[in-house]
């Protein structure tokens, strides 16, 4: 798991964190699944989300697809965002 604390999640920090994560893992996944925060997604949508221009350029540079998680669909999020087992579910 890659974790990088930041004081603000502005566009610069968002981009730098992605580049650092790609370096940490030694590559880029075929698909990125971000939440619908403004630094990544300008307008959420099931079939045609509008990706933030800077984030779209980063994805194009690294040859990856940005496929934002659907709102209120926690199972869309990558498993790494759910590292702790929920003991209340058994």
URKA-V49569 format. One record per pair of residues at least 4 apart in sequence whose C-alpha atoms are under 6 Angstrom apart, sorted by the first residue. I is the first residue (numbers start at 1). GAP is how many residues later the second one is. D is the distance in Angstrom with one decimal. If there is no record, write none. Layout:
i=I gap=GAP d=D
i=I gap=GAP d=D
//
This chain:
i=9 gap=4 d=5.6
i=9 gap=5 d=5.9
i=11 gap=28 d=5.4
i=13 gap=4 d=5.9
i=22 gap=4 d=5.9
i=22 gap=5 d=5.1
i=22 gap=6 d=5.4
i=30 gap=34 d=5.0
i=31 gap=33 d=5.5
i=31 gap=34 d=4.6
i=31 gap=35 d=5.8
i=32 gap=34 d=4.8
i=33 gap=34 d=5.1
i=33 gap=35 d=4.9
i=33 gap=36 d=5.8
i=34 gap=34 d=5.0
i=35 gap=33 d=5.9
i=35 gap=34 d=5.5
i=36 gap=5 d=5.4
i=37 gap=4 d=5.8
i=38 gap=4 d=5.4
i=40 gap=12 d=5.2
i=40 gap=15 d=5.7
i=41 gap=10 d=4.4
i=41 gap=11 d=5.0
i=42 gap=8 d=5.4
i=42 gap=9 d=5.5
i=42 gap=10 d=5.1
i=43 gap=6 d=5.7
i=43 gap=7 d=4.9
i=44 gap=5 d=4.7
i=45 gap=4 d=4.2
i=51 gap=5 d=5.9
i=59 gap=4 d=5.8
i=59 gap=5 d=5.0
i=69 gap=7 d=5.2
i=69 gap=8 d=5.9
//
